[in-house]
Amino acid sequence: MSGEQLKQLLLLARSKSVDARARLVENITDLFLSDQGRLSEHERALMSDILGKLIGQVEADIRKELAETMVRAGVDFPDIARLLANDEVEIARPLLERSHLLQDPDLIEIIRMRTDEHRMSIAMRDELSEAVSNALVEYGSEDVIETLLNNHDANISKRAMEYLVAESRRVDRFQEPLLLRADLPGDLAYRMYWWVSAALRKRILTEFDIDPVVLEQAVKRAVSTTIVDHQQNESAYVRAQKLVRRMAENGELSIQFLINSLRQQRIAVFVAGMGELGNVDFRTAWRIFSDRGGESFAILAKAVGVDRSQFTSIFLLVVQAREGATVKSPGFLKEILALFDAITEENAKGALQVWQRDSAYQAAIEELDRVG
């Protein structure tokens, strides 16, 4: 670029006329963008410096045009990209969404210091790193986080995913985007089971597997002792647990015995027995029994080896015991049976261990609160 061209550019930048602004944009495009490949390193550094100074002198519409042109032409001026990416969002948006000149530290700084609209644009980028996603989760609003979850090119760390799963109990709008992500671990999906809709429950049960390594760890951490070991009184459920444990030790605890107990309205014995067979404590088994949806009971039944015909009888008895004379529609039973058929025994056992682990953790927290 000649000295005369540079002088002309500076004159245009100082002019306030509409015509001068239009010519300035045209000159910037022609001189610095379209022909940038012919500049030497020294010239490129000089041009970057000049552009940086010009940006502070021109109006928003020119800066916006420059940002869009930089993205469109793929111009390699990182310093200018950073300046424009920190501008008001209407100017910054194309760079935030598409420019590869912005590195993770640039994006994280913008997330920390700029507006939620800037964060929203970053959340739409292709191939977001875990570090950038973590920053969006930390600083972003619910709108930003929902956008991030719907961006399936974004990499989200396990730690951030655990936090968002916990948040989904409070923020319903996170639930479906989380469960639509291919990178959501199965154990986290099963943790969400207790607070999502019936439709999302079915998605969890039919589309998420429990990682065998996670399952092994969960089994090791699961509390094998039940509430009976911590209670001194002879309440009905403590007596029931003692009974079913003794029967299990003698090899006498069977599905048929539990069906008979249910028919006789010995609910505590039935719940304790199902928990014993499923290797979960009474607290977890009672939570499953009390769950009105029925899907969680289908998991427990599949895990302990209940066959289809037995499940039909048991499920109807459970509904009667839990809800009295309330009659469920044939369609409801058909849906539960279809779900029972679709669940694998491996996934059912994995789900129980995830729930048992979470129950044991919650019980420990409550004990600390009580002692403290």
MILO-618199 format. One record per residue (C-alpha): residue number from 0; residue in three letters; x, y, z. Coordinates in steps of 0.25 Angstrom, whole numbers, plus 5000, padded with zeros to 4 digits. Example, Ala and Ser with C-alpha at 12.3 -4.5 7.8 and 13.67 -1.06 7.14 Angstrom:
BEGIN
<atom 0,"ALA",<5049,4982,5031>>
<atom 1,"SER",<5055,4996,5029>>
REM end
This chain:
BEGIN
<atom 0,"MET",<5000,5000,5000>>
<atom 1,"SER",<5005,5014,4996>>
<atom 2,"GLY",<5007,5026,5005>>
<atom 3,"GLU",<4996,5033,4997>>
<atom 4,"GLN",<4986,5022,5000>>
<atom 5,"LEU",<4989,5022,5014>>
<atom 6,"LYS",<4987,5037,5015>>
<atom 7,"GLN",<4974,5036,5007>>
<atom 8,"LEU",<4969,5025,5017>>
<atom 9,"LEU",<4972,5034,5029>>
<atom 10,"LEU",<4965,5046,5023>>
<atom 11,"LEU",<4953,5037,5020>>
<atom 12,"ALA",<4953,5032,5035>>
<atom 13,"ARG",<4953,5046,5040>>
<atom 14,"SER",<4941,5051,5031>>
<atom 15,"LYS",<4927,5050,5036>>
<atom 16,"SER",<4920,5050,5023>>
<atom 17,"VAL",<4911,5037,5019>>
<atom 18,"ASP",<4919,5037,5006>>
<atom 19,"ALA",<4933,5037,5013>>
<atom 20,"ARG",<4928,5025,5023>>
<atom 21,"ALA",<4924,5017,5011>>
<atom 22,"ARG",<4937,5019,5003>>
<atom 23,"LEU",<4945,5016,5016>>
<atom 24,"VAL",<4938,5002,5017>>
<atom 25,"GLU",<4941,5000,5003>>
<atom 26,"ASN",<4955,5004,5004>>
<atom 27,"ILE",<4957,4995,5016>>
<atom 28,"THR",<4951,4983,5009>>
<atom 29,"ASP",<4960,4985,4997>>
<atom 30,"LEU",<4973,4989,5003>>
<atom 31,"PHE",<4974,4981,5016>>
<atom 32,"LEU",<4964,4969,5014>>
<atom 33,"SER",<4963,4965,5000>>
<atom 34,"ASP",<4978,4967,4997>>
<atom 35,"GLN",<4984,4964,5010>>
<atom 36,"GLY",<4991,4952,5005>>
<atom 37,"ARG",<5001,4961,4998>>
<atom 38,"LEU",<5005,4968,5010>>
<atom 39,"SER",<5019,4965,5017>>
<atom 40,"GLU",<5019,4963,5032>>
<atom 41,"HIS",<5024,4977,5035>>
<atom 42,"GLU",<5012,4982,5026>>
<atom 43,"ARG",<5002,4973,5033>>
<atom 44,"ALA",<5006,4978,5046>>
<atom 45,"LEU",<5005,4993,5041>>
<atom 46,"MET",<4992,4990,5035>>
<atom 47,"SER",<4987,4984,5048>>
<atom 48,"ASP",<4992,4996,5056>>
<atom 49,"ILE",<4985,5005,5047>>
<atom 50,"LEU",<4972,4997,5047>>
<atom 51,"GLY",<4972,4997,5062>>
<atom 52,"LYS",<4973,5013,5062>>
<atom 53,"LEU",<4962,5014,5052>>
<atom 54,"ILE",<4953,5006,5060>>
<atom 55,"GLY",<4952,5016,5071>>
<atom 56,"GLN",<4949,5027,5061>>
<atom 57,"VAL",<4938,5021,5053>>
<atom 58,"GLU",<4923,5019,5055>>
<atom 59,"ALA",<4916,5006,5059>>
<atom 60,"ASP",<4911,5003,5045>>
<atom 61,"ILE",<4925,5003,5040>>
<atom 62,"ARG",<4930,4994,5051>>
<atom 63,"LYS",<4919,4985,5048>>
<atom 64,"GLU",<4922,4984,5034>>
<atom 65,"LEU",<4937,4982,5037>>
<atom 66,"ALA",<4934,4971,5046>>
<atom 67,"GLU",<4925,4964,5036>>
<atom 68,"THR",<4935,4965,5025>>
<atom 69,"MET",<4946,4960,5034>>
<atom 70,"VAL",<4938,4947,5037>>
<atom 71,"ARG",<4934,4946,5022>>
<atom 72,"ALA",<4948,4948,5016>>
<atom 73,"GLY",<4955,4940,5027>>
<atom 74,"VAL",<4965,4951,5030>>
<atom 75,"ASP",<4976,4948,5040>>
<atom 76,"PHE",<4976,4960,5049>>
<atom 77,"PRO",<4975,4954,5063>>
<atom 78,"ASP",<4977,4968,5070>>
<atom 79,"ILE",<4966,4974,5062>>
<atom 80,"ALA",<4957,4962,5064>>
<atom 81,"ARG",<4958,4963,5079>>
<atom 82,"LEU",<4955,4978,5078>>
<atom 83,"LEU",<4942,4976,5070>>
<atom 84,"ALA",<4938,4964,5078>>
<atom 85,"ASN",<4938,4973,5091>>
<atom 86,"ASP",<4930,4983,5084>>
<atom 87,"GLU",<4914,4984,5086>>
<atom 88,"VAL",<4908,4971,5083>>
<atom 89,"GLU",<4902,4975,5069>>
<atom 90,"ILE",<4916,4978,5064>>
<atom 91,"ALA",<4923,4966,5072>>
<atom 92,"ARG",<4912,4955,5068>>
<atom 93,"PRO",<4918,4950,5055>>
<atom 94,"LEU",<4932,4949,5061>>
<atom 95,"LEU",<4927,4942,5074>>
<atom 96,"GLU",<4919,4932,5066>>
<atom 97,"ARG",<4929,4929,5055>>
<atom 98,"SER",<4943,4935,5056>>
<atom 99,"HIS",<4954,4925,5058>>
<atom 100,"LEU",<4963,4936,5062>>
<atom 101,"LEU",<4957,4937,5076>>
<atom 102,"GLN",<4965,4927,5085>>
<atom 103,"ASP",<4959,4921,5098>>
<atom 104,"PRO",<4966,4932,5107>>
<atom 105,"ASP",<4959,4942,5098>>
<atom 106,"LEU",<4946,4936,5099>>
<atom 107,"ILE",<4947,4933,5114>>
<atom 108,"GLU",<4950,4948,5116>>
<atom 109,"ILE",<4938,4952,5108>>
<atom 110,"ILE",<4929,4943,5116>>
<atom 111,"ARG",<4934,4949,5129>>
<atom 112,"MET",<4934,4963,5125>>
<atom 113,"ARG",<4923,4966,5115>>
<atom 114,"THR",<4908,4964,5114>>
<atom 115,"ASP",<4899,4952,5114>>
<atom 116,"GLU",<4896,4954,5099>>
<atom 117,"HIS",<4911,4953,5096>>
<atom 118,"ARG",<4911,4939,5104>>
<atom 119,"MET",<4899,4935,5096>>
<atom 120,"SER",<4907,4937,5083>>
<atom 121,"ILE",<4919,4929,5089>>
<atom 122,"ALA",<4910,4918,5093>>
<atom 123,"MET",<4906,4916,5078>>
<atom 124,"ARG",<4920,4914,5073>>
<atom 125,"ASP",<4925,4901,5067>>
<atom 126,"GLU",<4934,4892,5075>>
<atom 127,"LEU",<4934,4899,5088>>
<atom 128,"SER",<4944,4894,5098>>
<atom 129,"GLU",<4941,4889,5112>>
<atom 130,"ALA",<4948,4902,5118>>
<atom 131,"VAL",<4939,4911,5110>>
<atom 132,"SER",<4927,4903,5113>>
<atom 133,"ASN",<4931,4903,5128>>
<atom 134,"ALA",<4932,4919,5128>>
<atom 135,"LEU",<4918,4919,5121>>
<atom 136,"VAL",<4912,4911,5132>>
<atom 137,"GLU",<4918,4919,5143>>
<atom 138,"TYR",<4915,4933,5137>>
<atom 139,"GLY",<4903,4931,5128>>
<atom 140,"SER",<4888,4932,5130>>
<atom 141,"GLU",<4878,4921,5129>>
<atom 142,"ASP",<4876,4925,5114>>
<atom 143,"VAL",<4891,4924,5111>>
<atom 144,"ILE",<4892,4910,5118>>
<atom 145,"GLU",<4880,4905,5111>>
<atom 146,"THR",<4887,4910,5098>>
<atom 147,"LEU",<4900,4903,5102>>
<atom 148,"LEU",<4893,4890,5105>>
<atom 149,"ASN",<4886,4890,5091>>
<atom 150,"ASN",<4899,4892,5084>>
<atom 151,"HIS",<4904,4878,5082>>
<atom 152,"ASP",<4917,4882,5077>>
<atom 153,"ALA",<4920,4888,5091>>
<atom 154,"ASN",<4929,4880,5100>>
<atom 155,"ILE",<4924,4880,5114>>
<atom 156,"SER",<4932,4874,5125>>
<atom 157,"LYS",<4927,4863,5134>>
<atom 158,"ARG",<4928,4873,5146>>
<atom 159,"ALA",<4919,4883,5139>>
<atom 160,"MET",<4910,4872,5134>>
<atom 161,"GLU",<4908,4868,5149>>
<atom 162,"TYR",<4905,4882,5153>>
<atom 163,"LEU",<4895,4884,5142>>
<atom 164,"VAL",<4888,4871,5145>>
<atom 165,"ALA",<4886,4876,5159>>
<atom 166,"GLU",<4881,4889,5154>>
<atom 167,"SER",<4871,4882,5145>>
<atom 168,"ARG",<4863,4878,5158>>
<atom 169,"ARG",<4861,4893,5159>>
<atom 170,"VAL",<4861,4898,5145>>
<atom 171,"ASP",<4851,4889,5137>>
<atom 172,"ARG",<4856,4895,5123>>
<atom 173,"PHE",<4870,4888,5125>>
<atom 174,"GLN",<4864,4874,5126>>
<atom 175,"GLU",<4861,4871,5111>>
<atom 176,"PRO",<4873,4878,5106>>
<atom 177,"LEU",<4882,4870,5115>>
<atom 178,"LEU",<4875,4856,5112>>
<atom 179,"LEU",<4877,4859,5097>>
<atom 180,"ARG",<4892,4860,5098>>
<atom 181,"ALA",<4900,4848,5094>>
<atom 182,"ASP",<4911,4851,5104>>
<atom 183,"LEU",<4902,4851,5116>>
<atom 184,"PRO",<4907,4839,5125>>
<atom 185,"GLY",<4896,4828,5128>>
<atom 186,"ASP",<4898,4830,5143>>
<atom 187,"LEU",<4895,4844,5142>>
<atom 188,"ALA",<4883,4842,5133>>
<atom 189,"TYR",<4877,4832,5144>>
<atom 190,"ARG",<4879,4842,5155>>
<atom 191,"MET",<4870,4851,5147>>
<atom 192,"TYR",<4859,4841,5147>>
<atom 193,"TRP",<4853,4845,5160>>
<atom 194,"TRP",<4849,4859,5155>>
<atom 195,"VAL",<4846,4858,5140>>
<atom 196,"SER",<4833,4856,5133>>
<atom 197,"ALA",<4828,4843,5129>>
<atom 198,"ALA",<4832,4844,5115>>
<atom 199,"LEU",<4846,4848,5119>>
<atom 200,"ARG",<4846,4836,5129>>
<atom 201,"LYS",<4844,4827,5117>>
<atom 202,"ARG",<4855,4833,5109>>
<atom 203,"ILE",<4864,4830,5121>>
<atom 204,"LEU",<4860,4816,5123>>
<atom 205,"THR",<4861,4812,5108>>
<atom 206,"GLU",<4872,4820,5102>>
<atom 207,"PHE",<4883,4821,5114>>
<atom 208,"ASP",<4892,4810,5118>>
<atom 209,"ILE",<4900,4809,5131>>
<atom 210,"ASP",<4915,4809,5128>>
<atom 211,"PRO",<4920,4795,5134>>
<atom 212,"VAL",<4931,4803,5141>>
<atom 213,"VAL",<4922,4813,5147>>
<atom 214,"LEU",<4913,4801,5151>>
<atom 215,"GLU",<4924,4794,5158>>
<atom 216,"GLN",<4928,4807,5166>>
<atom 217,"ALA",<4914,4809,5170>>
<atom 218,"VAL",<4913,4795,5175>>
<atom 219,"LYS",<4925,4796,5183>>
<atom 220,"ARG",<4920,4809,5189>>
<atom 221,"ALA",<4906,4805,5191>>
<atom 222,"VAL",<4902,4803,5206>>
<atom 223,"SER",<4899,4789,5208>>
<atom 224,"THR",<4894,4790,5222>>
<atom 225,"THR",<4879,4795,5223>>
<atom 226,"ILE",<4872,4804,5233>>
<atom 227,"VAL",<4870,4792,5242>>
<atom 228,"ASP",<4884,4794,5247>>
<atom 229,"HIS",<4882,4808,5251>>
<atom 230,"GLN",<4869,4806,5258>>
<atom 231,"GLN",<4866,4801,5272>>
<atom 232,"ASN",<4851,4801,5273>>
<atom 233,"GLU",<4842,4790,5267>>
<atom 234,"SER",<4835,4798,5257>>
<atom 235,"ALA",<4828,4790,5246>>
<atom 236,"TYR",<4838,4793,5235>>
<atom 237,"VAL",<4850,4789,5244>>
<atom 238,"ARG",<4843,4775,5248>>
<atom 239,"ALA",<4840,4773,5233>>
<atom 240,"GLN",<4855,4776,5229>>
<atom 241,"LYS",<4859,4766,5240>>
<atom 242,"LEU",<4849,4755,5235>>
<atom 243,"VAL",<4853,4757,5220>>
<atom 244,"ARG",<4868,4757,5223>>
<atom 245,"ARG",<4867,4744,5231>>
<atom 246,"MET",<4859,4738,5220>>
<atom 247,"ALA",<4869,4742,5210>>
<atom 248,"GLU",<4881,4736,5218>>
<atom 249,"ASN",<4873,4723,5218>>
<atom 250,"GLY",<4870,4723,5203>>
<atom 251,"GLU",<4855,4725,5206>>
<atom 252,"LEU",<4852,4739,5200>>
<atom 253,"SER",<4845,4737,5187>>
<atom 254,"ILE",<4836,4746,5178>>
<atom 255,"GLN",<4824,4737,5181>>
<atom 256,"PHE",<4826,4740,5196>>
<atom 257,"LEU",<4826,4755,5193>>
<atom 258,"ILE",<4814,4754,5184>>
<atom 259,"ASN",<4806,4747,5195>>
<atom 260,"SER",<4811,4757,5205>>
<atom 261,"LEU",<4805,4768,5196>>
<atom 262,"ARG",<4792,4761,5195>>
<atom 263,"GLN",<4791,4760,5210>>
<atom 264,"GLN",<4794,4775,5211>>
<atom 265,"ARG",<4808,4773,5218>>
<atom 266,"ILE",<4813,4785,5211>>
<atom 267,"ALA",<4826,4787,5219>>
<atom 268,"VAL",<4830,4772,5217>>
<atom 269,"PHE",<4828,4773,5202>>
<atom 270,"VAL",<4836,4786,5201>>
<atom 271,"ALA",<4847,4781,5210>>
<atom 272,"GLY",<4847,4768,5202>>
<atom 273,"MET",<4848,4775,5188>>
<atom 274,"GLY",<4859,4784,5194>>
<atom 275,"GLU",<4867,4772,5199>>
<atom 276,"LEU",<4866,4765,5186>>
<atom 277,"GLY",<4870,4777,5179>>
<atom 278,"ASN",<4882,4780,5188>>
<atom 279,"VAL",<4876,4794,5192>>
<atom 280,"ASP",<4872,4799,5206>>
<atom 281,"PHE",<4858,4801,5211>>
<atom 282,"ARG",<4858,4816,5208>>
<atom 283,"THR",<4861,4814,5193>>
<atom 284,"ALA",<4851,4802,5192>>
<atom 285,"TRP",<4840,4811,5199>>
<atom 286,"ARG",<4843,4822,5190>>
<atom 287,"ILE",<4841,4813,5178>>
<atom 288,"PHE",<4829,4807,5183>>
<atom 289,"SER",<4823,4821,5186>>
<atom 290,"ASP",<4826,4826,5172>>
<atom 291,"ARG",<4812,4828,5165>>
<atom 292,"GLY",<4818,4827,5151>>
<atom 293,"GLY",<4821,4812,5152>>
<atom 294,"GLU",<4833,4813,5143>>
<atom 295,"SER",<4843,4812,5155>>
<atom 296,"PHE",<4836,4800,5160>>
<atom 297,"ALA",<4837,4793,5147>>
<atom 298,"ILE",<4852,4795,5148>>
<atom 299,"LEU",<4853,4789,5162>>
<atom 300,"ALA",<4844,4777,5157>>
<atom 301,"LYS",<4853,4775,5145>>
<atom 302,"ALA",<4866,4776,5153>>
<atom 303,"VAL",<4861,4765,5163>>
<atom 304,"GLY",<4857,4755,5153>>
<atom 305,"VAL",<4842,4757,5153>>
<atom 306,"ASP",<4836,4751,5140>>
<atom 307,"ARG",<4825,4758,5131>>
<atom 308,"SER",<4813,4750,5137>>
<atom 309,"GLN",<4817,4752,5151>>
<atom 310,"PHE",<4820,4767,5148>>
<atom 311,"THR",<4806,4769,5143>>
<atom 312,"SER",<4800,4763,5156>>
<atom 313,"ILE",<4810,4771,5165>>
<atom 314,"PHE",<4808,4784,5158>>
<atom 315,"LEU",<4793,4784,5160>>
<atom 316,"LEU",<4794,4780,5174>>
<atom 317,"VAL",<4804,4791,5177>>
<atom 318,"VAL",<4795,4801,5170>>
<atom 319,"GLN",<4783,4796,5179>>
<atom 320,"ALA",<4792,4796,5192>>
<atom 321,"ARG",<4797,4810,5189>>
<atom 322,"GLU",<4784,4817,5183>>
<atom 323,"GLY",<4773,4809,5189>>
<atom 324,"ALA",<4761,4806,5179>>
<atom 325,"THR",<4767,4815,5169>>
<atom 326,"VAL",<4766,4808,5155>>
<atom 327,"LYS",<4776,4810,5145>>
<atom 328,"SER",<4773,4810,5130>>
<atom 329,"PRO",<4777,4798,5122>>
<atom 330,"GLY",<4785,4808,5113>>
<atom 331,"PHE",<4793,4811,5126>>
<atom 332,"LEU",<4796,4797,5129>>
<atom 333,"LYS",<4800,4794,5114>>
<atom 334,"GLU",<4810,4806,5115>>
<atom 335,"ILE",<4817,4800,5127>>
<atom 336,"LEU",<4817,4786,5122>>
<atom 337,"ALA",<4824,4792,5109>>
<atom 338,"LEU",<4834,4799,5117>>
<atom 339,"PHE",<4837,4786,5126>>
<atom 340,"ASP",<4839,4779,5113>>
<atom 341,"ALA",<4849,4789,5108>>
<atom 342,"ILE",<4858,4790,5120>>
<atom 343,"THR",<4870,4781,5120>>
<atom 344,"GLU",<4873,4774,5133>>
<atom 345,"GLU",<4887,4781,5133>>
<atom 346,"ASN",<4882,4795,5132>>
<atom 347,"ALA",<4871,4792,5143>>
<atom 348,"LYS",<4882,4787,5153>>
<atom 349,"GLY",<4891,4799,5149>>
<atom 350,"ALA",<4879,4809,5152>>
<atom 351,"LEU",<4877,4803,5165>>
<atom 352,"GLN",<4891,4804,5169>>
<atom 353,"VAL",<4891,4819,5165>>
<atom 354,"TRP",<4879,4822,5173>>
<atom 355,"GLN",<4884,4814,5185>>
<atom 356,"ARG",<4897,4822,5184>>
<atom 357,"ASP",<4890,4835,5184>>
<atom 358,"SER",<4881,4831,5195>>
<atom 359,"ALA",<4893,4827,5204>>
<atom 360,"TYR",<4899,4840,5201>>
<atom 361,"GLN",<4887,4848,5205>>
<atom 362,"ALA",<4885,4840,5217>>
<atom 363,"ALA",<4900,4843,5221>>
<atom 364,"ILE",<4897,4858,5219>>
<atom 365,"GLU",<4885,4857,5228>>
<atom 366,"GLU",<4893,4850,5238>>
<atom 367,"LEU",<4903,4861,5238>>
<atom 368,"ASP",<4892,4872,5239>>
<atom 369,"ARG",<4886,4865,5251>>
<atom 370,"VAL",<4899,4863,5258>>
<atom 371,"GLY",<4904,4877,5255>>
REM end
